[in-house]
Amino acid sequence: MAEHPRAVAAAIEHGASIPAEQRADLRRRTLWVLFSMSALGSTGYIAAITVGTLVAADIAGSASLGGIPSSAAVLGTAFAATTISSLMLRVGRRPGLLGGLAVGVLGASVAVASVVARSIPLLLVGAFLAGFANGSANLGRYVAADLFPVHRRASAIGTVVWGSTIGAVIGPNLVAPAGAVAMAAGLPELSGAFVVTALFIGLSFCLAFVLLRPEPYALADASALELRPDDVPLPRASVLLRRPAVMVSLVSLIAGQVVMVLIMTMTPIHLIEHGHDLATVGFVLSAHTFGMFALSPISGRLTDRFGSPAIIGAGFSVLGMAAILAAVAPPDGGMLLTLALFLLGWGWNLGFVAGSAMLTRGLALAERTKVQGIADAMVWSSAAIAGLSSGVIVAGASYTALGFFGLALLIVPALLLGSQRHRLADAATSSG
């Protein structure tokens, strides 16, 4: 496979003809379009995740199937990552992102039909397809990174991730009014959230269709356009994944995702079982989502200033502190758990932004696009496994054991990071 398919090569050639001042303006506009796409897409996706558990439990008549829609959406996100990145290589970033959003709108529509028909299979299909929109929004952070020089890429990634703050705040709060509107229209109450999902993902699609122009490859910074000769094939994924920077980034992203999901998933149940009300649960989770997204610009600037390895290490430290606090917090320790969940979100964010930034360096254009899709697929697959495993661990041991297990999972990634720091520093120097 050639490094630059014709469509991508044509976009790059077109970009070379755009005046420098206009190109700078277009890059800034594209960054904020990607931010807005993240905000709109995450609002729709989180609204769907919020109500998916309730829909499954209502249809099934028990809570036993409650977690399946969320798992289906996460797996859809994982599958979308590799599918969309492959599409990007063939026809460009813009068509890839639009394709993922279009499938997400279809998925939300199927989910609405599943509520009307009271069908679990339709619900799972809809949730899986809706995950494509989330996969598209997540890959947008890498599109933003390519627009800027190496020393500004983490900040660009942080800006796009920051957009998810809007979705985290607004999405759950739209469920109740959307349900009232659905009932007024003669639809089941719980279908309203999926209508919101379709609407917001559709708005994200329209925004990208109108404003995500020209093709982002045409606006990429010169440092992102390292091309391989046409007659040199793209290395196999197994070869790319063995490179130190790719390996460390991937392990770090997966470890942070697994530890965060493990502890976050069971915290609401832990709080309810020990006498806390829904208001406390909502407050704790709000602190968690604030840590996950609101500090993204700071994480990006720190990464640009101190480098990905240092910030990934800081993320591990914060995650470890969060795991310990969650484990030792007394059953009535709502405030201590609030701090633990905030730190859990922030530690994840530090590693997510810094690890993503590491995947933008030391790789040629097509290598980068391919590896980023694989990385996101593995991260979201691990999230699905962690979500399903957390309940088993708590049932077999305790919430305290879950916290210490999360801490233990950070040991090997931290050792790997430490063992590769010199090689990563040399690679950063040569690519910077």
N, C-alpha and C positions, 0 to 999 in steps of 0.2 A: 504494500500500500504506500503510495507516495505521501511525502510529508505535507504537501499542500495541494489538495484536490482543486480542480479548476475553479469551482465557485469561490473557494477560500482565496486562492491565488488572485482571482479577479478582484475580490474585495480589497486585498492588500494593495494591489496595483492602483485601484481607484483611490485608496486612502493617500497614496503618495502624491496624488494630484491636488489634494485639498490644501489650501493655504494654511500655514502654521497657526495663525491667529484664529481662523475659523475652526481648525481641528481642536484647538484648546477649548473653545466654547462648546463644541459638540461633545467633547469628552466629559466636561462638567455636567452638561445636560443629561448625557447617557448615565452617569453615575446616579443622578437624582431620579431618573426614570427607573433604574434598577432598585433604588431605595423604595420608591413608591410601589413597584411591583411586589417587593418583599412585604411591605406593609399590607397591601390589599390581599395578596395571596395568603399570608399568614392569618389574617382576620377570618377569611373563609375557611381555611383548614382547621384552625383552632375551634371555630364554632362547630364544625362537624365532629371533631374529636370530643368536644364537651358533651354533645348530645348522643353520640354513637353508643356509648355504654347503656344509656337509658332506653334507647330504641331497641337494642338487642334484648335487654332484660324484659321489656314490655312485650315484645313479640314472643319470646321464649317462655314467659311466665315465671322466670326465676332469674337470679343474678349470675347463674353459672356460665352464661355465654357473654356476659357483659364486656369482657376485655377483648373479645375477638375482633370487633370492628376496628379498634385502635391498632391491633396487631396487623390487620389487613392493610390499613392505611400506611403503616410504617414499612411493611413489605413492598407496597406499591411505590413508596418513595425510593426504596433501595433499587427496585427493578428499573424505575424511571431514570435513575442516575446513569447507569451504563447505556440504556437505550438512547437517552437524549444526547449524551456525550458522543456516541457513535454517529448520531444524526448530525451533530454539529460539525464533525470532521468532514462529512460529505457535502453539506450544503450551507454551513455557516452557523454562527451562534444564534442569530435572530430566529431563523426557522426552527432551530432546536428548542428554544425557549417557548416560542409560540405553540409548537406542537405539544409540549408538556402541559401548557395551560389549557389548550383545547381539550385534551383528554381529561383534565381535571374538571372542566365544566360538564363534560359527558358523565363523569363519575358522580358528581353531585346530583345531576338529573336522575340518574339510576337510583341513587339513594332516596330521593324524594318518592320515586315510584315504589321502592321497597317498603316504605312506611305505609303508603296507601294500600299496597297489596299484602302487607304484613308478611314479608318474605325475608327470611334470614339469608338465603343464598344471594338474592338481589342486593341486600344490604352489604354483604361482603364484597361483591363485585364493585358496587358503587364506591365503597371505602377504598378498595385497592386502586381504582382508577383515579379517585380524588387525590391519592398520594402522588400522582404524577405532577400535579400543580406544586406540591411542596418540594418535589425533586427539582423542578424547574426553578423555583425561587431560590433554593439552596445553591444551585450551580451559578446563579446570577452573581454570587460573590466573586467567583473566579473570573467572570466576564469583566467585572469592575477592576479587578487587580491588573488585568492585561492593559488597561488604559493608561497606566502610570509607570514611572520608573521604579526600579527595585526598592528604593528607600521610601516609597510612598504606598506600596501595595497593601501592606497590612492595614493602613488607615482606610484605604478604599474598601477592603473586606469588612472592616469594622463598621463602616457607614452603612453598607447593605444589610449586615446582620442587625444593626440598630433598628432598621425598619420593622423587624419582627416585634419590637416592643409595642407598637401600635396594635398589632394583632393580638398579642398576649393580654392587653388591657381591654380592648373593645370586643373581641370575639366572644368570650363567655357572657358578656353583658348584653349581647344582642339576642341570646337564645330566648329569653322570656318575651320581649316585645315581638319577635318574629313568630313565636308560637301563637300569640294573640291575633296577629294579622292572618296567619294560616287558618285559624279557626273561623275567623270572619269570612274567609274565602271558601269555607266549606271543606278544608283539608284537615287532616289530623294535626294536633298541636305540635307534635315532635317533628313534623315534616318542615316546619318553619325554619329551623336552623340549617337544614340542607338547602333550602331556597336561598338563604343568606350566603351559603357556601358558593352556590352557582353564581349568584349575583356578584360577589366580590372577586371571585376568580375570573368571571367574565369581564369585569372592569379592568382587572390586571391585563387580560388578553388585549382588550381594546386600547389600553394605554400603550402597551408594547407595540401593537400593530401600527399605531399612528406615530409614536414618538421615538421608538427604538430604531432610528435611522440616522446615518447609514448603518450597514452591517458592522457590528462592533469590531470584527477583525480589521476593518478598514481604518479604525481609529486607534488600534493598538499602538502602544509606545514602541519605539524602535527596539528597546531592550527585550521586548516580548516576541519579536518576530525573527528569532533565530530559526533558520530553515535548513532542513536536511536536503541533500541532492535528491532529485526525482528518482534516481535509480537505486537509492538506498532504502530498503524496506523499514517500516516502523518496527522497532524491537517488540518481541512478545511481552505480554504483561508480566510474566514471571521474571524476565530480565530487568524490566523497569522497577519492579517492586523490591529488588535486591539492592538497589542503590541506597547508600546510607541515609541520605536526606529523606527519600521516599519512605523507607522502612521506619525510621524514627517518627516521621510525621504520621504515618498510618497507625502505628502502634499507639501513639499518643492520643490521636483522635478517637480511636476505639476505646482505649482505657478510660478516657474522660467521659465518653458517652455511656459506657456500661456502668461506671460508678454512680454517675448522676442519675440515670434511670432506675437503677437498683433501689437507691434510697428514696428518691422522689416518689416512686410509684406506691410504696407502702406507707408513706408518712400520713396521708389523709386517714387511712384505715386505722393506723396506730393512734392517731389523735382521737378519733371517734370512739374507739374501744376503751380509751381511758378518760372518757367523760367530757371531752371538749365538744363544743357545738360547731355548727357549720360556719359561723362567723369567724371562729378561730382558724378553722381549716382554710377558709378563703384568705385570711390575713397572712397565714404562713406561706401559702402557695403564691400569693402576690409578691411577698418578699423574695421568693425563689425565682419567679419569672423576671422580677426587677434585676436580680443578679445575673440572670441568664442573658438578657438582651440590652438593658438600659446603659450598661457601662461599656458597650462594644467600642465606641469611639476611643475611649481611654485605653482599652486593650490594644487597639490598633496602633495608637501613637506609642505606647510602651514597646510594642514589638518592633516598630520602625526604629525606635531609639536604641534598644538594647539587644535586639535580635531574637529570632524565634526560639532557639534553645533555652535562653535565659527565662523567657516568659512561659514557655511550656513547663520548665522546672518550677516556676512560681505557681503555675496552675496546679501542678501536682501537690505542692505544699498546701495550698488553700483547700483543695479537695480532701487531702488527708486530714486537715484540721476539722473540716465539716463532718467527715465520717466519724471522727472521734467524738465530737460534740453530740452528734445524733445518737451515738451508741451510749454515751454516759448520761444523757439528759434524763431527769426523772420523769415518770409518767405524767405528772402535772406540769412539766416544764415547758409550757407553751412558748415563752419568750426565748429560752435556750434553743428550742427546736427552730424557732423563727430565724435566729442567728445562724444556726447550722444550715438551714435550707437556703438562706441568702448566700452564704459562703459556698455552698454546693453549686449554686447557679453561677457565681462569679468565677470559681475555679474552673468550671466547665468552659465558660466564655473565654478565659485567658488561653486555655489550651486549644479551643476551637479556632479562635482567630489566629493565634501564632502557628498552630499546626497547619491551617489552611494556607497561610502565607508561605510556609516552607515548601509547599507543593507548587509554588509559582516560580521557584528558582532552580537553576541547574538542569532544566529540561527544555528541549526544543518544543515548538508550538504544538505539534500533533501529539508528542509524548505527554505534554502537560494536559491536554484535553482528555486523552485516554485515561491517564492515571487519576485525574480528578474525579472522573465518573466512577472508576473502580473504587476509589477511596470512599466516596459518599455511599456507594452501594454496600460496602463492608461496614461502614459506621452505622447505617440505618438497620442493616440486618442484625448487627450486634445489639442494637437498641431493642429490637423486637424480642430477642432471646432474653435480654436482661429483664424486660418487663414481665415476661412470662415466668422467669426464674425467681423473681423477688418474693412472690407470694409463697412459693415452695419453701424457700429458705426460712421465712418467718414462721410458716406453719411447722416446719421441722425443728426449728430452734427458737429464735426470738428476733425482735427488731434490733436489740442490742447486738446480737450476733451478726445481723445484716450490716450494721455500721462497721464492725471490725472486719468483716469479709470484704467490704468495699475498700477499706484501708489496705488490706493485704494485696488486693488486685493492683495496687499502684506500685508495688515494690519492683517487679520485673521491668515495667516501662521506665521507671526512674533509673534503674541500673543501666538499661540500654541507652537512655539519654546520656548518662554520665560517661559511659564507655565510648560514645561516638562524638563527644563534644569537640575534640580536636579536629576530627575529620569534617565535622559540620562547619566549624569555623574556617577551615581551609577552603571548603566548597563555597562558603558565603563570600570569602574574599575574592575568589577567582570569578564568581558570577556577578559580584557587585560592581 
